[in-house]
Amino acid sequence: MIRKKQVITFILILFIQYGYSQNRFEPGYFISNDGSKTDCLIEKKEWAIWSNDFFYATINGSVKQIKIEDVKEFGIENKLKFITKEVEIEKSSDNINKLDKTSDFIFNKEKILLKVIVEGDLSLYQYLDFNVKKLFFKTITGNITQLKYKRYSNETNKTINAIIEYKNQLRENMKCSNIDFKELNFELISIKKYVLNQNKCSNSKINFTEKRVTQPKLLISGSVGLNTSNLNINRSQKVFSLNSTDPTFGIDFNFLIPTIRNEMEVNFKTSYNAFEIKEDVNFGSSSREIKVNYSEVLLGVGGGYRFHIDNDKSISFRSGINYPLLLSNTSYTETGSNLDLSTKKANPFLSISSSMHIKKINLMAEYFFKRNIMKGIDNFQINLSRIVFRVSYDLF
């Protein structure tokens, strides 16, 4: 019989083995400082913060670390583009706990990594470094210039004020006058929309627009599997165990949320589980027939993390809380006397699981922690724990 310690150990081994697994890669390129272009595969991630000094690329089958200082441009084809430029940058934080005490813009010349948001006659770039978030723009004849916006803390009257000059900068380079600057907020989505509209209005060609590499998505899966149920029964100072292996089926709803490298998971599931165990148990001077019927619809919610091994394979680790809806044929029978278990209060309980995902096929091992299904009756316990192996297929 497979024991719970073996399953938990198996899940931990998988976590250690794949938790730091190879990232997904997509077709991309980089241009060295000498102008030579190399086609390659670049790690696929959100690039939420790109202050790193390097990225990984697969060249001729081997993974190499490429230093940012050695390239002037790199990207994932038609989705992401980064450039390195020497610019004048003001690096005050917009974090409310780290605001400057002065309204002055203090610029320094630095070579930095910029994400290309829009590239056209009017271009937009973004710089991120933890608490520092800045936007830059460039006209077809000008240099890359920072859009001026700064919040600062006024120590005199204990208020937070803002210097807003980016609207004047954009207004000076405006080609179409139908823009309402009152509605133009200093947010990436708002400025990006403005830049796209300006290029469209002036009939200029847009050479590039950044796209997210990964999007949040919902996966709906149908599953079948086997339950290995273990009942530890304490009855009239008699302790014994009953076991059963039975089929199960259900539906999973997995919402995947991209992170910098992999994905967070929010999981909702429902499954049908049932078993019938009948066994003669020796109670000292007599033998009694014990029969347990159990059937439930199990509702669960949980979360976890999915690590990607490559474009087609990933592994996830989850924990969750489950609530059983006991059906009417759930009962405990002992030598003719019957106890209806479906009327007992069903308490929620915890589970942990690990899954291997290969394209649309998912292989899962899950352990449901022990719970007393006879709670409320003195000197009588039926502790149910369960190990489940399931195969599911992503329907949508």
Secondary structure, 3 states (H helix, E strand, C coil): CCCHHHHHHHHHHHHHHHCCCCCCEEEEEEEECCCCEEEEEEECCCCCCCCCCEEEEEECCEEEEEEHHHEEEEEECCCEEEEEEEEEECCCCCCCCCCECCCCCCCEEEEEEEEEEEECCEEEEEEEECCEEEEEEEECCCCCEECCEEEEEECCCCEEEEEECHHHHHHHCCCCCCCCHHHCCCCHHHHHHHHHHHHHHCCCCCCEECCCCCCCEEEEEEEEEEEEEEEEEEECCEEEEEEEEEEEEEEEEEEEEECCCCEEEEEEEEEEEEEEEEEEEEECCEEEEEEEEEEEEEEEEEEEEEEECCCCEEEEEEEEEEEEEECCCCEEEECCEEEEHHHCCCCCEEEEEEEEEECCEEEEEEEEEEEECCCCCCCEEEEEEEEEEEEEEECC
